[in-house]
Amino acid sequence: ASDSVQITWEAPSSPSGRILEYSMYLAVRKSRSSSERPGQMAFIRIYRGTKTSCSVSSSHLENAHIDTSSSSRPAVVFRIAAKNEQGYGPATQIRWIQDPIKLRACASKTDCSAEAGPDAADSSS
């Protein structure tokens, strides 16, 4: 959609118990007063629920950190974690690859942060 991004995922293939909920996190730009070390990403939770999908609004995407550290292709970074009776398991990290040309073109515009190609996802643990 023009004002949001829909993300879906599959349930863990061999969960250690019944899945109670999922949480989706988005890497965001750090505030100037942040005391975190360079290279560390700050994440905020943008979804908590039982569905295996969520919609990420353009207002969240406007604050997204564009990661350029691990590849030559800039990406918005998400993490998804499943919770069972024992707590949350390890998060799966997803990199939504961005078009560097569109990023440069949109640098001065306010409504371009949700633009990327249709096959612009790269999942890694």
N, C-alpha and C positions, 0 to 999 in steps of 0.2 A: 504494500500500500504506500501511498505517497507520504503519509504521516507516521508510519510505523514499520517495523520489521517483524515478521512472524518466524519464530524459531521452534522447531520440533526435534524431539530426540526419542530414542528407544529406551525402554526400561533395561536395567542391567540383565545380562544373559543368565547369570547365576547369582542372584541376590542371596545374602546370608539372612534371610527372613523376609517377612512381608514389608513392602515399601510403604511407608506412612506418608511421605511427602518428598517433594523435590525443592531445591532452591537454585535459582539462577542468579549469577553475579555478573556485573559489568565493570571492566577496568575503567576508571575515571581519571580525569586530570587532577593532579594534586594541587592543593592550595599552596600559595606562596609561603605560608607559615608552617608547612609540613616539615617535620623533622626526620622523615624517612630517608633512607639512603638512595642515591641515584640508582636507577635500574629496577627498583622495586615498584610494582604496580599497586595502586590502591583500588580496592573493589568495593562496590556497594551492592546490596541485595536488591534485585528488581522484580523478583518473583518468588513466591512461596506457595505451594499448593500440591494437589494430587495429579493434575493433568501433566501429560508429557509434551506440552507446548506452552508457549507464552508469546505475547505481543510486546515488543519493546517500542515505546513511544519515541517520537522524534525529540521530545524534550530530554529524555535520557541520552539519546544518541548525540545530542549537541554537546554534552559534557563528557563524552567518551574519550578515553586516552587512545591515540593512534600509535600503536606499537611498531617501531621500525628497528628494534634491536636484534631480533632473531632471524631476519631474512631481508632480502632486498625489496620485499613487497610489504607495504604498510598494511596493518590490520587492526580491526576492533577486536578486543579479546573478551570472551565470555567464559565463565566456569559454571558447570552444572554438577550438583551433588545430590545423591539420594540418601534419604534417612529411613532407617528401620528401627526396631525396638532397641538396638544397641547404640544408636546415634547415627551421625552422618558418616558416610564412607568417603573415600578420596574423590576429589572433584576431577571431572574431565574438562580439559581446556579446549575451547574452540576459537579459532582465528578466522574472522570474517574478513577476507582479503579485500582491500580497497584499491581502486584504480588511482595510481599516483597522479595521473593527468587531471582526473576529475577533482582530486583533493586540492591540487594547486589552483584549478579554475574556481573552486568553491571557497577558497580561503577567505574571500571578502564577502561572500554571501551568507545568509543565515539559514537557508533551508536546503542545504546540500549534503548534510552529514549522513543522510540515509541512503546515498547513492552508491551502488556497487553493482557488479555484474551478477547475473543469475546463478552462475556456478562459482561464486566467490566465497566458498567455505572450505576450511581446512581443519580437520579435527585431529587433535593430538592429546595424549594423556599427560 
